Amino acid sequence: MVDTMLERVTRLGEFEWEVPRGTVPGMSVPGRFFLSDSLYKSLESGAVQQLANVATLPGIIRYSLGMPDIHWGYGFPIGGVAAFERDTGVISPGGVGFDINCGVRLLSTPLTIDDLGHRRELIETLYQAVPTGVGAKGPVRLSIGDLEDMMVQGAAWPVRQGYGLAEDLDHCEERGCMTQADSLAVSAKAKQRGMPQSGTLGAGNHFLEVQVVKEIYDPGAAEAFGIHPGQVCVMIHCGSRGLGHQTCTDHLKVLEGATKRYNIELPDRQLACAPLSSPEGMAYFGAMAASANYAWANRQMIMHTTRTVLGKMYGIDYESMHLVYDVAHNVAKMEEHSIEGKRIAVCVHRKGATRAFGPGSPDLPPRYAKTGQPVIIPGSMGSSSYLLRGTETAMERTFGSTCHGAGRILSRSAAKKTINGAKVKNSLSREGIIVRAPNDAAIAEESPGAYKPSAEVVRIVDALGISNLVARLEPLGVIKG
């Protein structure tokens, strides 16, 4: 089957490939993915299979899409994008992922690299201030009422409690809140897991990274984003922690039953789904939105802690550190897109994919109306991260979507078997990059060698025009979960 899957793929252009209808029985649309020749060599046949499987789901529109960070995942491939028509389509937790609204935000500072003395002390202070690792507990103890408010209000809840600035909300996707949230659809077990974890980084590929802006590609957009060469920034990558994971687990069980109830035939049970308009579909959507709001609040809390540490260490004002943007990359959204000249309401699933809305989108703050949405594509601990901007091309071709990162080429277990975390840490230290993590195994599984080259991934999306390069940032210090 491995050879058959890859043999069915046809090439449409330098970076564009198609999985034709018929590759898997029941496909109503083709699959499309974007890779260079070098990245195609490491493409997993399982990811192609999943891309084709997604194309069989009811109500899917145009294509099952894979971004350049595509790799095998649960149900959908990671890097997968699919839009489903509101009245005939479905919603699937496999198209969102277990870490609901895992996302990334970029904080700019008035500091330059020359101002950043005591770098090792800074990384250690941040490591102590931001709880990391499996089961980490947050600095603020929430009551059940606080948690309920957080799931409904999103990032606005911590801002109202003094953990941020009002302007932060303008620079979050959805202003940091999905209004369709239904906290009643989140189980007591999920809430119990989420209560102690607000303001924590978690484990896996989550990180907090101190960076310096090394290169500007688009001076006009960089100016609009408040970014300049030599500037120190902080990138925060995390999600909804145990609350989101439990929510996905809970609703998968319900939707597996709903799939049978609504007579939906699936090539893979991991694609369990329900019609968007069904009670089961609406319950999952409401719970997912509540979990997404919790994730936005979580990143807001971590950013507040980061601002506080930087302010104390370097004597800079809290208000001088600005949120450039916060984007989600594991979520399903109700949006309107132009399909064959008509505006159609669709539910866009982005799993390991980032929204990349173009100039003039009503969803963007006025500051970014001319440039398009800031798009943040992080590297992998020792490699470059990139700031890009959304484009009209993305709106036309990918439902306003682009990749979310470099994409794995080694599983976490394979990375731990083949990569020595201590050696990676020492190698990065020689390059001037300080790494702090709970243990060397955490470094091994998230080392640069476990991922595709971030520079190659962003080269593809820039060449295709689905997001355009604005700036390159290099790591100075990394905290891994």
N, C-alpha and C positions, 0 to 999 in steps of 0.2 A: 504493500500500500504506500510505502514511503516514496518509491520511485514513481508510482502512478500519480500521486498527488502533485509532485513537483513537475512531472512531465505535462500535466494538464495546464500549467501556468503559461500564459502568453505575454509577450512583451509589447507594450503600447508606446513606449518612449524611453528616453534616457533613464528616467527615474520612476516610471510608471508601469505596473504589471497588472494583469487581470486573471482572476480565477473564473472561468466561463460557467455560465448556467449549465447544469447537468453534471458538473463535477461531483456534486452530491445530489441524490434524488430529492426533488421538492424545492430546489432553489428558484425563487421568483425573481431574483436580481443577481447580477454577477458580483463577484468580489473584486475590489480594487485595493492595491497597496503600493507604497512608495519606498523604493530602496535603490541604492547605487549598486553597481556590480560587486564591489567589495563586501557590502553588507548582505547582498543576496546569497553569497557563499555560505554564510552562517545561518540562513533562514531555516527554521525548523519546519518539517513537513506537518507537524502537529498544529502549528499556528495557521498554516494554510487550510488544514482541515477545519479548524474552528472558524476561520473566516467564511468558509463555504457553508458551514452549519448555520451560522447566524443568518445567512441569506435565505434560509428556509422559514424563518419566523414570520408569523402573520403580520401583514400591514407594513412590512419594511419598504422603504422608498429608495429608489435609485441604485444604491450600492451598499454592500457590506464593506466598510473601509478599514484599512490598516495603515497606521502612521509608520514612519521610519524606525521607531523603537519597538516594532511589533515583535512579540514573542509569546510562547505558549502560556496560557493562564487557565482560570477556572471558567468554563463555559465559553465566554468570549476570549479572544486573544487579548493580551495586554497591548495597548496601543490601538485598540479597536474602537470604531465609531459606527453607530447605526441610528438612523432616524425612523420612527414608526408613526404612521398616520394616526391622528387622535382618535378617530371613530372606529377604525378597524384594526389598529395595532395593539401591541402588547408591551408590558414592562417586565424586565427580567433582572433579578439581582446579579446574575452572571455578567450582565453588561455594565454593572456598577462596581462590583468588587466587595470584598469583606471590609476593607478599610474605607468606609464611606467618606467622601470628601477628604481623602488624603489630598493635600494641596501644598502650595508653596507661596510664600510672600517675601518681598524684598524691601528691606528698610535702608534708606539712605541716611548718611550722617554728614555733619560738617567737617569731619576729620579727614585728613589725608594720610597717606602711608607714613609720611615723615612725623606725624603727630602720634603715631601708634607705638609708643614705648611700652615696656613691661608687657609684651605680647603674651608670654607664657602665663603670667599672672592673670591676664585678662581671660584667657581660655579656661584656666582653672577656676576662676571666680564664676564665670558663666556656667561651667560644668556643675559647680556646687549649687548654683542658684536655680537652675532649670533641671528638675528631676528627669532622669533618663533611665532606660532599661525596662525590662518586663516587670509589670506590677508596680511601677513607680507611682508614688502618691504626690498630689499637687500641693502647692503652698497655701491654697485657700480651701477651707472645709465648707462644702456646700450643704445646705439643707435640701430636702426633697423639693421644697418650693423654689429654691434657687435654681435647682437643676431643671425643673419644669419651665421656669422663665427663660433659662438659657436655651433650651431646645426650641422655644417659640420665638425668642428675640434674636438669637444668634450673636454676632459680634457686638450688637448694640447693648447687650446685657453687661459685659465687662466694662464697656465704655461708660455706661451710666453709673457703674460702681467706682469709677475713677481710674480704671485700668486702660487708659488710652485717651485719644483725642477724637472729637466729633468728626474731624476731617478724615480720620481713618476709614470710616464707613463708606465715604464716597469712593475710596480707592480699593474696595473689595468687590469682586464679582457678586452680583445680586445685592450689593451693599451689605454683604455678610449675613444675609437672611433669606431663606426660602419661605415665602408666606404660606405655602401649602402645608407647613409642618403640622403634624398631629401627634402630640406627645402621648395621647391615649393609646396609640398604635405601637408604642415602644413598651416592651415587656418590663415587669418589675426586676427581672434578673439583669436586663441590659442597663436599667437605671442604677441598680446597685453597683454594677461594674463601673459606670461612668462617674458616680458621685465623687470618689476620691482622686480621679485622674485628670481633672481640669487643670491646665497649665503645665502638662507634662509632655515630654518629647516622645516617649515610648521607645520601641526597639526597631529592629530590622533596618530598612533603608532611611529611616528618619534621621534628620541632622539639623544642627545649627552651625552655620559656617560664616566666619568673618572673612570678608573678601576685599579685594582692591580692584577698581576699574582699570583695566589694562589697555583697552582699545575701544575707540568709538568708530562705528561704521556709518551712522546716520546722525550727524550733528544736530539737525533740527528736531528729530524725535528725542534724542538724548537730552536736549535742553528742556523739552516739554516734560520729560520724565524726571528732571532734576538730577541728571547724572553727568559727571565729568571725569576726565582722566585723573588717576591718582587718588580718587575718592574712596574712602572706606565705607563698605556696605555690609549688611548682615542678611543672610538668606535663612529662612526657617521653613523646614519641610516636615510636616506631620499631619495627623488626621483625627479621626473620631475615637481612637483608642478602643477600649473594651466595649464601650457602648455601641459603637458602629458595628463591630465584629459580631456581637451578640444579636443585634438587630437583623443583620444579614442572615445569620444562622437560623433565627426564629422564623423569619418569613420565607426562607427557602423551603422549610418543611411544609408550610401552608401552601406555597405555590406549586410544589410538587403534586399535591392533591388537586389543586385547581387546574393544572395542565390536563389532567385526566378528565376532570369534571366538564371542561369546556371542549373536550375532544380535540386538543391540539397535539398533533403528532410531532415528535422531536427526534432528531438524529442523535442527541446527546442529552441525557437527563440533567446535566449541569446547566442546561438552558431553561430550566423550569421557569414558567412565566404565567401571566394571566392577562386578559384584556385590560386595557387601561381604564375602561369604564366599569369594570367589575368591582364588587366589594373587596375582593382579595387584592386586586391591582391597586385600588385607591388606598387601601390600608398600608400596603408596602410603600407606596409613593409618599404617604404622609409620614411614616416612620423613617424612611430614608431622608426626607427633608429635615425632620427633627434632628437626626444624627448629623446631617450636614451642618446645621446651625450650631450644634455642639462643637464640631470641628473648627468652624470659624471663630467661635469664642475661645477655643483652646489655643489657636495660633495668636489670637489677640492677647491672651494672658501671657504667653511666652514672650511676645514682643514687648509688652509692658515691662517684664522683668529685665529684658535685654536693654531697653532704654534706661532703666534705673541703674543698672550696673555700669553702663558706658558713661552716664551722667556723673556718677560718683567718682569713677576712676580718672576721667579726663576733663571734668569741669565744664561739660557742655550742657546746654539747656535741653530738657525733655522735649520741648516744642520744636527744637531745631532738627530733630530726627523724624523724617517723613516716610510714611508708607508709600512706596511707589505703586504697588498693586499686590493683590492676593488672588490667586487663581486656584480653582478646584480641578482635580483630574481624576476623580472617581465619583461620578454623579450622573443622574438622568434629569433633564430639564425640559419643561414645556416651553417651546419657542415657536416663532413663525419664520419660515424660510420660503424663498421663491423657488417654486418647482415648475418648470416649463411656463414661466411668466405669471404664475399665480401664487399668491401668498397662502401658504398652507400651515395649519397648526400641527406640529409634530412633537413627539417626545424623543429628544436626542440623548442617546446613551453615549457617554464618553468614559471609557475604562482605560486608565493610563493614557489619557489624551486631554489636551488643554483647549479651552475655548480661545478663539483667535478672531474676535469680531473686528470688522474693518472700520475705516473712518466713516463718521456720520451715523453710526449705530445709536439708536435712542437708549441703549442699555449702558452707554459709557458716560462718565462724568464729563462736563464741558471742557475740562483741561485736556482731555484726550480725544476730543471730537474730530480733530483734523488728522491726528497721527494714527488712530486706531488703538485698540486695546494693548496695553503692555502684556507681553507674553514672556513667561519666565521658564527657561529650560535649564535645570541644574545639571552639573556634571556629576562625577562620582569620586568624591573625596580628594583626589589629587589632580583632577582634570578641570578644564575651564567650564564655567557656567555662562549662560548667554541670556541677554535681554533682547527681545525682539518685539515686533509690533504686528497686530492683526491686519488683515488685508481684505479687500473686496474679492480677491481671487479665492480666499478661503470661504467666504460667504457663498460663492458660486459653486465651488467644487467639493467642499468637505463639511458643509453645514457649519461653517465658521469654526473649524477645528484644526489643531496641529498636534505635534507630538508633545509629550510631557517630560521627557528625559532621554537618557542615552539608550536604555533598554538592556536587559541582561543577556549575556551569552553563556554564563555559567549559573546553574542553580546555587542556592545558598549552601546546600550540602556539598556539592561538587567544589565550590570555592574553598570551603573549609578543609577539604581533603587535599587540595592541590596548591593552596596559597598559604604562606606563613605570615600570620598577622603581625608578629613582632618585626619581621624583616620589612614588611610594607611600612610600618610605623617609622622604623629607622631610616628607610629610604626617603620617605616624605620629609622627615626631619632634616635630612641633608639638603633637601630642596627648600628649606625654610618654612615648611608647613607643619604646624603643631597639631597632633591628633590626640584627642582624649576620648576614651571609650571605656565601657565597663570591663572589657577583657579583650585579648588579642583575637579571639574567635570572631567577635563582632567586627573587627577591622578586616579580617580575612574575607568574610562573606560579602563585605561591601567595598572591597578594594577596587581600584580602577581596572584591574585585569579581569574582573567579573562582568564588565559592561562593554557595550559598543563604544567606540570613540565619540565623545559628544560633539567634537568639531565636524565629524562626517555627517552625523545626524542633522545638525543645524544647516550644514551646507545644502542638504537635499531640500529641506523645507524652504530655504531662502531661494534656491534655484527654481523651485516650483512656484514660488510666490504665495504659498499658503501662510507664511509669516516671514517677515523681513528683518534681517539683522540690524540691531541698534548698538549693542555694546557687548564686549567680552569681559568677564570678571574672573580673576584668579584667586584661589584659596590662600589664606594666610594661617587660619586655624580652624579646625573642624572638631565638633562634638558629635559623636555617633551614639545613637541609642542602643 
